[in-house]
């Protein structure tokens, strides 16, 4: 009788171990990977979120910058990390939806090898022209481009970048023959616009907003579902008759695939809660971004739709990686 009682007690204890392990998460520091250098947009977002995530989880959150390959390197580190919940990353639209459809693709499948947690921020892409250009509306720009096939240039922050694909969306939707000029980042593109090297440009709102406000460039439309509070007088692409031009850069939080469900739920609660925190939310908006914080299912569906959308733009324009 005593042996049977001891055996039963042992079985009960063993059966309780997984629940105990899950309840103990986290019991050490969380590694939050930023796939870009310190000081960039992703890094700023993560460093805003990290203290709140740390407070919610009751553990230190260590921000680790793993730059390389346009954000792919850091996301790949995350995809290959142990599926225990102690490594998460912020991934960009480039690493999660564009690079997987460019050329050789990526060493990970964003939906097979990663567990999407939540959208962190969306960053609208305005279409701008230099202030010296005569175009006051997008209709005037389109008329000029149609009258001079191949004469107008549009600039981007690099081949295969979100601004490049936004430019391709616009060119296709309006039926224009325009020449793409690639620059290495938002700063060089802004300089090219100010110096009239290119006549049209797309870029992330935070890059262009100071120049829009100073009047050195003119925003004609935004590739966002609604008008933006920072530039409320600028119409959306849908308002000017180009609803298929729907381009916003974005950054979202992911974990390795196969992380246990209760741990994913805990991570989502901490990260999405940080994004929705009123003070953090306000500071994210001050950066020129639209805060996220959606559900895991919604973010997964969003990544899938972005893969399809940008994959089609890449295929149609025959875009290959630099």
PAMAR-74828 format. One record per residue (C-alpha): x negated, y negated, z negated; residue number from 1; residue in one letter. Coordinates in pm, 1 decimal, always signed. Last residue first. Layout:
residues N
@east=X&north=Y&up=Z&voro=NUM&seti=a
...
***
This chain:
residues 322
@east=-2133.4&north=-4467.4&up=+5506.8&voro=322&seti=x
@east=-1821.7&north=-4247.1&up=+5480.2&voro=321&seti=x
@east=-1615.8&north=-4180.8&up=+5789.4&voro=320&seti=x
@east=-1307.0&north=-4362.5&up=+5915.3&voro=319&seti=x
@east=-1126.5&north=-4213.3&up=+6215.3&voro=318&seti=x
@east=-863.2&north=-4491.3&up=+6201.7&voro=317&seti=x
@east=-570.2&north=-4248.2&up=+6210.1&voro=316&seti=x
@east=-740.9&north=-3994.7&up=+5985.5&voro=315&seti=x
@east=-846.0&north=-4251.3&up=+5725.5&voro=314&seti=x
@east=-498.3&north=-4409.9&up=+5717.9&voro=313&seti=x
@east=-337.6&north=-4064.0&up=+5684.9&voro=312&seti=x
@east=-571.6&north=-3963.6&up=+5402.3&voro=311&seti=x
@east=-495.0&north=-4295.1&up=+5236.1&voro=310&seti=x
@east=-124.6&north=-4217.2&up=+5209.5&voro=309&seti=x
@east=-151.0&north=-3846.0&up=+5131.4&voro=308&seti=x
@east=-415.1&north=-3886.1&up=+4861.3&voro=307&seti=x
@east=-220.2&north=-4181.7&up=+4721.0&voro=306&seti=x
@east=+98.4&north=-3971.8&up=+4699.5&voro=305&seti=x
@east=-83.3&north=-3694.5&up=+4512.8&voro=304&seti=x
@east=-244.3&north=-3945.4&up=+4276.7&voro=303&seti=x
@east=+99.8&north=-4094.3&up=+4200.8&voro=302&seti=x
@east=+255.9&north=-3752.0&up=+4137.6&voro=301&seti=x
@east=-17.8&north=-3676.3&up=+3883.4&voro=300&seti=x
@east=+29.9&north=-4018.8&up=+3722.1&voro=299&seti=x
@east=+404.5&north=-3963.5&up=+3688.8&voro=298&seti=x
@east=+357.3&north=-3616.7&up=+3539.4&voro=297&seti=x
@east=+103.0&north=-3746.6&up=+3288.1&voro=296&seti=x
@east=+335.6&north=-4026.4&up=+3184.2&voro=295&seti=x
@east=+275.3&north=-4395.8&up=+3253.4&voro=294&seti=x
@east=+43.6&north=-4630.3&up=+3063.6&voro=293&seti=x
@east=-25.4&north=-4883.6&up=+3337.8&voro=292&seti=x
@east=-139.9&north=-5243.5&up=+3298.7&voro=291&seti=x
@east=-124.9&north=-5477.2&up=+3601.7&voro=290&seti=x
@east=-463.3&north=-5638.1&up=+3662.4&voro=289&seti=x
@east=-591.4&north=-5994.8&up=+3693.5&voro=288&seti=x
@east=-829.4&north=-5973.4&up=+3395.5&voro=287&seti=x
@east=-581.8&north=-6170.4&up=+3183.5&voro=286&seti=x
@east=-335.7&north=-5888.1&up=+3248.0&voro=285&seti=x
@east=-573.1&north=-5644.5&up=+3078.1&voro=284&seti=x
@east=-605.0&north=-5887.8&up=+2786.2&voro=283&seti=x
@east=-228.5&north=-5903.9&up=+2748.3&voro=282&seti=x
@east=-194.2&north=-5526.1&up=+2747.8&voro=281&seti=x
@east=-474.7&north=-5499.3&up=+2492.4&voro=280&seti=x
@east=-287.6&north=-5738.7&up=+2262.6&voro=279&seti=x
@east=+52.2&north=-5576.6&up=+2314.6&voro=278&seti=x
@east=-70.4&north=-5213.8&up=+2281.9&voro=277&seti=x
@east=+65.6&north=-5039.7&up=+2593.3&voro=276&seti=x
@east=-281.8&north=-4948.0&up=+2721.5&voro=275&seti=x
@east=-381.0&north=-4818.4&up=+2376.9&voro=274&seti=x
@east=-66.0&north=-4606.1&up=+2355.5&voro=273&seti=x
@east=-140.1&north=-4462.0&up=+2699.0&voro=272&seti=x
@east=-485.6&north=-4361.2&up=+2574.0&voro=271&seti=x
@east=-388.8&north=-4215.7&up=+2235.5&voro=270&seti=x
@east=-64.7&north=-4043.3&up=+2338.1&voro=269&seti=x
@east=-227.4&north=-3908.5&up=+2651.3&voro=268&seti=x
@east=-514.1&north=-3763.8&up=+2449.2&voro=267&seti=x
@east=-273.4&north=-3593.6&up=+2207.8&voro=266&seti=x
@east=-63.7&north=-3450.3&up=+2490.9&voro=265&seti=x
@east=-377.7&north=-3323.3&up=+2661.8&voro=264&seti=x
@east=-480.7&north=-3160.0&up=+2332.8&voro=263&seti=x
@east=-143.8&north=-2987.7&up=+2296.1&voro=262&seti=x
@east=-165.1&north=-2861.4&up=+2656.7&voro=261&seti=x
@east=-506.5&north=-2698.7&up=+2629.1&voro=260&seti=x
@east=-772.4&north=-2850.7&up=+2859.3&voro=259&seti=x
@east=-764.2&north=-2634.6&up=+3171.3&voro=258&seti=x
@east=-852.1&north=-2918.3&up=+3408.5&voro=257&seti=x
@east=-1108.9&north=-3169.5&up=+3288.1&voro=256&seti=x
@east=-970.7&north=-3502.1&up=+3167.1&voro=255&seti=x
@east=-847.3&north=-3804.4&up=+3361.1&voro=254&seti=x
@east=-772.6&north=-4171.9&up=+3297.3&voro=253&seti=x
@east=-670.8&north=-4402.1&up=+3580.4&voro=252&seti=x
@east=-806.7&north=-4695.9&up=+3777.3&voro=251&seti=x
@east=-628.0&north=-4876.6&up=+4058.4&voro=250&seti=x
@east=-672.4&north=-5070.5&up=+4381.3&voro=249&seti=x
@east=-350.0&north=-5191.2&up=+4534.2&voro=248&seti=x
@east=-245.7&north=-5155.1&up=+4894.5&voro=247&seti=x
@east=+106.4&north=-5124.8&up=+5033.0&voro=246&seti=x
@east=+113.4&north=-5245.3&up=+5392.0&voro=245&seti=x
@east=+408.9&north=-5031.3&up=+5509.3&voro=244&seti=x
@east=+651.9&north=-5308.2&up=+5408.3&voro=243&seti=x
@east=+521.4&north=-5548.5&up=+5677.0&voro=242&seti=x
@east=+813.1&north=-5789.4&up=+5736.7&voro=241&seti=x
@east=+686.1&north=-6095.3&up=+5550.6&voro=240&seti=x
@east=+876.2&north=-6004.3&up=+5233.5&voro=239&seti=x
@east=+741.5&north=-5647.8&up=+5246.5&voro=238&seti=x
@east=+385.7&north=-5781.9&up=+5255.1&voro=237&seti=x
@east=+456.1&north=-5969.0&up=+4933.6&voro=236&seti=x
@east=+486.7&north=-6345.9&up=+4931.9&voro=235&seti=x
@east=+237.7&north=-6587.9&up=+4769.8&voro=234&seti=x
@east=+409.5&north=-6856.3&up=+4558.0&voro=233&seti=x
@east=+372.7&north=-6654.1&up=+4237.4&voro=232&seti=x
@east=-9.5&north=-6642.9&up=+4247.3&voro=231&seti=x
@east=-109.6&north=-6525.5&up=+3895.3&voro=230&seti=x
@east=+240.1&north=-6391.4&up=+3825.2&voro=229&seti=x
@east=+220.2&north=-6161.4&up=+4129.1&voro=228&seti=x
@east=+504.2&north=-6110.0&up=+4371.6&voro=227&seti=x
@east=+644.4&north=-5759.8&up=+4366.6&voro=226&seti=x
@east=+567.6&north=-5426.1&up=+4536.3&voro=225&seti=x
@east=+202.7&north=-5517.6&up=+4602.6&voro=224&seti=x
@east=-2.0&north=-5567.6&up=+4918.9&voro=223&seti=x
@east=-18.4&north=-5944.5&up=+4874.2&voro=222&seti=x
@east=+39.7&north=-6216.6&up=+5132.6&voro=221&seti=x
@east=-111.5&north=-6535.9&up=+5277.3&voro=220&seti=x
@east=-376.3&north=-6620.5&up=+5017.0&voro=219&seti=x
@east=-583.1&north=-6924.9&up=+5113.9&voro=218&seti=x
@east=-955.5&north=-6950.0&up=+5040.8&voro=217&seti=x
@east=-1153.5&north=-7247.9&up=+4910.9&voro=216&seti=x
@east=-846.9&north=-7382.4&up=+4729.4&voro=215&seti=x
@east=-995.6&north=-7364.2&up=+4379.8&voro=214&seti=x
@east=-714.9&north=-7134.0&up=+4265.6&voro=213&seti=x
@east=-760.7&north=-6900.2&up=+4562.0&voro=212&seti=x
@east=-1138.1&north=-6899.7&up=+4507.8&voro=211&seti=x
@east=-1103.5&north=-6813.4&up=+4138.1&voro=210&seti=x
@east=-844.8&north=-6542.1&up=+4227.4&voro=209&seti=x
@east=-1051.9&north=-6366.0&up=+4493.1&voro=208&seti=x
@east=-1261.1&north=-6121.6&up=+4292.4&voro=207&seti=x
@east=-994.9&north=-6075.1&up=+4022.3&voro=206&seti=x
@east=-736.2&north=-5998.7&up=+4297.1&voro=205&seti=x
@east=-927.1&north=-5704.0&up=+4442.8&voro=204&seti=x
@east=-1028.0&north=-5768.9&up=+4802.4&voro=203&seti=x
@east=-877.3&north=-5814.4&up=+5148.6&voro=202&seti=x
@east=-1032.4&north=-6046.2&up=+5403.4&voro=201&seti=x
@east=-955.7&north=-6242.9&up=+5716.7&voro=200&seti=x
@east=-1153.9&north=-6487.5&up=+5932.6&voro=199&seti=x
@east=-1500.3&north=-6347.4&up=+5873.2&voro=198&seti=x
@east=-1831.4&north=-6534.7&up=+5872.6&voro=197&seti=x
@east=-1633.1&north=-6842.8&up=+5771.8&voro=196&seti=x
@east=-1889.6&north=-6941.1&up=+5503.3&voro=195&seti=x
@east=-1636.2&north=-6912.1&up=+5220.7&voro=194&seti=x
@east=-1515.0&north=-6581.3&up=+5362.5&voro=193&seti=x
@east=-1867.9&north=-6442.3&up=+5384.5&voro=192&seti=x
@east=-1937.2&north=-6553.3&up=+5026.7&voro=191&seti=x
@east=-1623.3&north=-6373.7&up=+4905.9&voro=190&seti=x
@east=-1735.4&north=-6059.5&up=+5089.0&voro=189&seti=x
@east=-2083.4&north=-6080.7&up=+4935.9&voro=188&seti=x
@east=-1931.5&north=-6104.0&up=+4585.7&voro=187&seti=x
@east=-1671.6&north=-5831.6&up=+4639.7&voro=186&seti=x
@east=-1919.0&north=-5558.7&up=+4726.2&voro=185&seti=x
@east=-2161.3&north=-5446.1&up=+4991.4&voro=184&seti=x
@east=-2003.0&north=-5599.4&up=+5299.7&voro=183&seti=x
@east=-1836.8&north=-5427.5&up=+5595.3&voro=182&seti=x
@east=-1708.1&north=-5614.5&up=+5900.7&voro=181&seti=x
@east=-1400.4&north=-5467.0&up=+6071.6&voro=180&seti=x
@east=-1302.8&north=-5607.4&up=+6412.1&voro=179&seti=x
@east=-939.1&north=-5690.0&up=+6488.1&voro=178&seti=x
@east=-701.6&north=-5561.9&up=+6758.5&voro=177&seti=x
@east=-359.8&north=-5606.6&up=+6597.9&voro=176&seti=x
@east=-38.2&north=-5403.4&up=+6598.3&voro=175&seti=x
@east=+100.7&north=-5566.9&up=+6283.1&voro=174&seti=x
@east=+137.0&north=-5240.3&up=+6090.0&voro=173&seti=x
@east=-186.7&north=-5099.8&up=+6230.1&voro=172&seti=x
@east=-398.2&north=-5405.5&up=+6146.8&voro=171&seti=x
@east=-240.1&north=-5437.4&up=+5802.1&voro=170&seti=x
@east=-298.2&north=-5073.6&up=+5710.5&voro=169&seti=x
@east=-651.5&north=-5096.6&up=+5847.3&voro=168&seti=x
@east=-719.2&north=-5402.9&up=+5634.1&voro=167&seti=x
@east=-584.5&north=-5221.7&up=+5328.9&voro=166&seti=x
@east=-815.0&north=-4931.8&up=+5414.8&voro=165&seti=x
@east=-1115.0&north=-5164.5&up=+5422.7&voro=164&seti=x
@east=-1002.7&north=-5338.2&up=+5100.3&voro=163&seti=x
@east=-972.2&north=-4994.8&up=+4931.4&voro=162&seti=x
@east=-1324.5&north=-4899.5&up=+5034.1&voro=161&seti=x
@east=-1395.0&north=-4655.1&up=+5316.5&voro=160&seti=x
@east=-1657.6&north=-4878.0&up=+5470.9&voro=159&seti=x
@east=-1754.2&north=-5146.9&up=+5223.8&voro=158&seti=x
@east=-1617.6&north=-5447.1&up=+5032.1&voro=157&seti=x
@east=-1407.0&north=-5560.3&up=+5325.1&voro=156&seti=x
@east=-1406.9&north=-5823.0&up=+5598.3&voro=155&seti=x
@east=-1165.9&north=-5887.2&up=+5882.8&voro=154&seti=x
@east=-1290.9&north=-6025.8&up=+6211.7&voro=153&seti=x
@east=-1091.0&north=-6211.3&up=+6477.4&voro=152&seti=x
@east=-1190.0&north=-6198.4&up=+6845.6&voro=151&seti=x
@east=-1088.5&north=-5841.8&up=+6931.9&voro=150&seti=x
@east=-758.5&north=-5944.4&up=+7089.0&voro=149&seti=x
@east=-720.5&north=-6325.7&up=+7092.3&voro=148&seti=x
@east=-348.6&north=-6408.8&up=+7136.4&voro=147&seti=x
@east=-248.9&north=-6116.7&up=+6914.5&voro=146&seti=x
@east=-483.5&north=-6238.3&up=+6641.6&voro=145&seti=x
@east=-344.2&north=-6592.7&up=+6663.3&voro=144&seti=x
@east=+16.8&north=-6470.7&up=+6640.1&voro=143&seti=x
@east=-71.0&north=-6246.3&up=+6344.9&voro=142&seti=x
@east=-237.5&north=-6534.1&up=+6160.2&voro=141&seti=x
@east=+59.0&north=-6765.4&up=+6222.2&voro=140&seti=x
@east=+297.6&north=-6496.4&up=+6094.8&voro=139&seti=x
@east=+77.0&north=-6455.6&up=+5786.6&voro=138&seti=x
@east=+142.0&north=-6814.7&up=+5699.3&voro=137&seti=x
@east=-72.7&north=-7126.8&up=+5669.6&voro=136&seti=x
@east=-328.5&north=-7033.2&up=+5936.1&voro=135&seti=x
@east=-554.5&north=-7323.6&up=+6033.4&voro=134&seti=x
@east=-879.2&north=-7165.6&up=+5907.5&voro=133&seti=x
@east=-1097.9&north=-7395.4&up=+5697.2&voro=132&seti=x
@east=-938.6&north=-7262.5&up=+5378.6&voro=131&seti=x
@east=-1088.2&north=-6923.4&up=+5458.6&voro=130&seti=x
@east=-825.9&north=-6648.2&up=+5499.1&voro=129&seti=x
@east=-680.7&north=-6419.8&up=+5234.5&voro=128&seti=x
@east=-492.4&north=-6091.8&up=+5212.7&voro=127&seti=x
@east=-430.2&north=-6012.0&up=+4846.9&voro=126&seti=x
@east=-511.3&north=-5667.9&up=+4702.9&voro=125&seti=x
@east=-342.6&north=-5593.4&up=+4370.4&voro=124&seti=x
@east=-528.3&north=-5421.7&up=+4081.5&voro=123&seti=x
@east=-339.7&north=-5142.1&up=+3906.0&voro=122&seti=x
@east=-447.2&north=-5050.1&up=+3556.8&voro=121&seti=x
@east=-479.7&north=-4746.5&up=+3329.4&voro=120&seti=x
@east=-269.0&north=-4484.5&up=+3506.1&voro=119&seti=x
@east=-227.2&north=-4189.5&up=+3273.5&voro=118&seti=x
@east=-356.6&north=-3842.9&up=+3184.0&voro=117&seti=x
@east=-449.8&north=-3667.3&up=+3509.1&voro=116&seti=x
@east=-594.0&north=-3318.8&up=+3443.3&voro=115&seti=x
@east=-887.2&north=-3261.0&up=+3677.0&voro=114&seti=x
@east=-1021.7&north=-2969.5&up=+3880.0&voro=113&seti=x
@east=-714.1&north=-2881.7&up=+4086.9&voro=112&seti=x
@east=-558.1&north=-3225.1&up=+4134.8&voro=111&seti=x
@east=-875.3&north=-3427.1&up=+4195.9&voro=110&seti=x
@east=-1045.2&north=-3146.2&up=+4391.9&voro=109&seti=x
@east=-1411.1&north=-3160.1&up=+4300.2&voro=108&seti=x
@east=-1742.5&north=-3180.0&up=+4487.2&voro=107&seti=x
@east=-1596.1&north=-3465.5&up=+4694.2&voro=106&seti=x
@east=-1500.4&north=-3501.2&up=+5060.4&voro=105&seti=x
@east=-1747.5&north=-3423.9&up=+5336.2&voro=104&seti=x
@east=-1605.4&north=-3699.3&up=+5553.8&voro=103&seti=x
@east=-1354.1&north=-3907.1&up=+5358.8&voro=102&seti=x
@east=-1034.5&north=-3754.3&up=+5215.0&voro=101&seti=x
@east=-1170.9&north=-3676.8&up=+4866.5&voro=100&seti=x
@east=-1339.8&north=-4021.4&up=+4877.7&voro=99&seti=x
@east=-1003.0&north=-4199.9&up=+4899.2&voro=98&seti=x
@east=-773.7&north=-4059.3&up=+4627.8&voro=97&seti=x
@east=-957.9&north=-3986.5&up=+4301.6&voro=96&seti=x
@east=-1302.4&north=-4141.3&up=+4351.0&voro=95&seti=x
@east=-1191.0&north=-4445.4&up=+4550.7&voro=94&seti=x
@east=-870.7&north=-4497.3&up=+4355.0&voro=93&seti=x
@east=-1094.2&north=-4521.7&up=+4049.6&voro=92&seti=x
@east=-1147.5&north=-4267.9&up=+3773.1&voro=91&seti=x
@east=-1171.6&north=-4343.3&up=+3401.8&voro=90&seti=x
@east=-1315.5&north=-4045.6&up=+3224.1&voro=89&seti=x
@east=-1247.0&north=-3791.0&up=+2950.3&voro=88&seti=x
@east=-1476.4&north=-3554.5&up=+2763.0&voro=87&seti=x
@east=-1397.0&north=-3409.1&up=+2417.4&voro=86&seti=x
@east=-1070.5&north=-3250.5&up=+2529.5&voro=85&seti=x
@east=-1197.3&north=-2891.9&up=+2518.5&voro=84&seti=x
@east=-1217.6&north=-2812.8&up=+2888.9&voro=83&seti=x
@east=-1600.7&north=-2811.3&up=+2890.8&voro=82&seti=x
@east=-1724.9&north=-3064.1&up=+3145.4&voro=81&seti=x
@east=-1734.1&north=-2986.5&up=+3519.5&voro=80&seti=x
@east=-1449.4&north=-3219.6&up=+3618.5&voro=79&seti=x
@east=-1592.7&north=-3485.3&up=+3387.5&voro=78&seti=x
@east=-1937.5&north=-3475.1&up=+3544.9&voro=77&seti=x
@east=-1765.9&north=-3487.5&up=+3885.4&voro=76&seti=x
@east=-1578.6&north=-3802.1&up=+3779.5&voro=75&seti=x
@east=-1908.5&north=-3963.6&up=+3684.6&voro=74&seti=x
@east=-2071.9&north=-3878.8&up=+4016.6&voro=73&seti=x
@east=-1773.0&north=-3976.3&up=+4233.1&voro=72&seti=x
@east=-1758.7&north=-4338.1&up=+4118.1&voro=71&seti=x
@east=-1892.9&north=-4489.5&up=+4437.5&voro=70&seti=x
@east=-2164.8&north=-4228.2&up=+4477.5&voro=69&seti=x
@east=-2330.6&north=-4305.8&up=+4142.7&voro=68&seti=x
@east=-2277.4&north=-4447.3&up=+3795.5&voro=67&seti=x
@east=-2260.1&north=-4242.8&up=+3475.5&voro=66&seti=x
@east=-2185.9&north=-4500.8&up=+3203.7&voro=65&seti=x
@east=-2104.3&north=-4338.0&up=+2868.6&voro=64&seti=x
@east=-1858.0&north=-4492.5&up=+2623.8&voro=63&seti=x
@east=-1861.5&north=-4306.9&up=+2290.6&voro=62&seti=x
@east=-1524.9&north=-4287.3&up=+2114.1&voro=61&seti=x
@east=-1567.0&north=-4226.5&up=+1741.8&voro=60&seti=x
@east=-1293.6&north=-4023.9&up=+1574.4&voro=59&seti=x
@east=-963.3&north=-4091.1&up=+1399.3&voro=58&seti=x
@east=-763.0&north=-4022.3&up=+1713.0&voro=57&seti=x
@east=-556.0&north=-4340.8&up=+1695.5&voro=56&seti=x
@east=-842.7&north=-4557.9&up=+1571.6&voro=55&seti=x
@east=-1078.6&north=-4425.9&up=+1839.9&voro=54&seti=x
@east=-820.4&north=-4483.9&up=+2112.8&voro=53&seti=x
@east=-778.1&north=-4841.5&up=+1985.2&voro=52&seti=x
@east=-1155.0&north=-4901.5&up=+1980.8&voro=51&seti=x
@east=-1200.4&north=-4743.1&up=+2328.8&voro=50&seti=x
@east=-931.1&north=-4931.2&up=+2521.8&voro=49&seti=x
@east=-1105.6&north=-5265.2&up=+2573.3&voro=48&seti=x
@east=-1438.2&north=-5092.0&up=+2637.4&voro=47&seti=x
@east=-1264.3&north=-4871.4&up=+2893.2&voro=46&seti=x
@east=-1116.0&north=-5167.5&up=+3081.9&voro=45&seti=x
@east=-1445.8&north=-5359.8&up=+3089.4&voro=44&seti=x
@east=-1633.8&north=-5053.0&up=+3215.5&voro=43&seti=x
@east=-1382.7&north=-4994.8&up=+3492.8&voro=42&seti=x
@east=-1408.0&north=-5358.1&up=+3607.1&voro=41&seti=x
@east=-1789.6&north=-5369.1&up=+3604.7&voro=40&seti=x
@east=-2006.5&north=-5474.7&up=+3310.0&voro=39&seti=x
@east=-2188.6&north=-5145.9&up=+3262.4&voro=38&seti=x
@east=-2252.5&north=-4949.5&up=+3580.2&voro=37&seti=x
@east=-1988.0&north=-4723.3&up=+3728.7&voro=36&seti=x
@east=-1844.3&north=-4377.1&up=+3663.1&voro=35&seti=x
@east=-1727.7&north=-4473.4&up=+3311.3&voro=34&seti=x
@east=-1718.6&north=-4161.2&up=+3094.0&voro=33&seti=x
@east=-1537.8&north=-4157.0&up=+2759.1&voro=32&seti=x
@east=-1706.3&north=-3899.6&up=+2530.1&voro=31&seti=x
@east=-1493.4&north=-3822.6&up=+2223.3&voro=30&seti=x
@east=-1674.9&north=-3785.6&up=+1889.6&voro=29&seti=x
@east=-1603.4&north=-3494.7&up=+1654.2&voro=28&seti=x
@east=-1312.4&north=-3321.3&up=+1480.3&voro=27&seti=x
@east=-1046.7&north=-3403.4&up=+1736.4&voro=26&seti=x
@east=-846.9&north=-3188.0&up=+1727.8&voro=25&seti=x
@east=-795.7&north=-3005.7&up=+1395.5&voro=24&seti=x
@east=-428.1&north=-2931.9&up=+1465.4&voro=23&seti=x
@east=-531.8&north=-2741.0&up=+1779.4&voro=22&seti=x
@east=-779.8&north=-2528.3&up=+1586.0&voro=21&seti=x
@east=-519.4&north=-2456.7&up=+1316.8&voro=20&seti=x
@east=-264.4&north=-2354.6&up=+1580.3&voro=19&seti=x
@east=-520.2&north=-2125.9&up=+1742.3&voro=18&seti=x
@east=-615.3&north=-1969.0&up=+1403.1&voro=17&seti=x
@east=-264.3&north=-1885.8&up=+1275.7&voro=16&seti=x
@east=-251.7&north=-1542.1&up=+1439.3&voro=15&seti=x
@east=-578.1&north=-1452.6&up=+1268.6&voro=14&seti=x
@east=-444.2&north=-1539.2&up=+924.2&voro=13&seti=x
@east=-124.5&north=-1342.8&up=+979.9&voro=12&seti=x
@east=-322.7&north=-1042.8&up=+1100.9&voro=11&seti=x
@east=-547.4&north=-1059.5&up=+794.4&voro=10&seti=x
@east=-248.4&north=-1073.5&up=+558.4&voro=9&seti=x
@east=-97.7&north=-769.4&up=+725.2&voro=8&seti=x
@east=-421.8&north=-576.7&up=+693.1&voro=7&seti=x
@east=-449.2&north=-668.6&up=+323.2&voro=6&seti=x
@east=-89.1&north=-559.6&up=+255.4&voro=5&seti=x
@east=-143.1&north=-228.7&up=+440.4&voro=4&seti=x
@east=-461.4&north=-166.7&up=+240.4&voro=3&seti=x
@east=-282.8&north=-238.1&up=-90.1&voro=2&seti=x
@east=+0.0&north=+0.0&up=+0.0&voro=1&seti=x
***
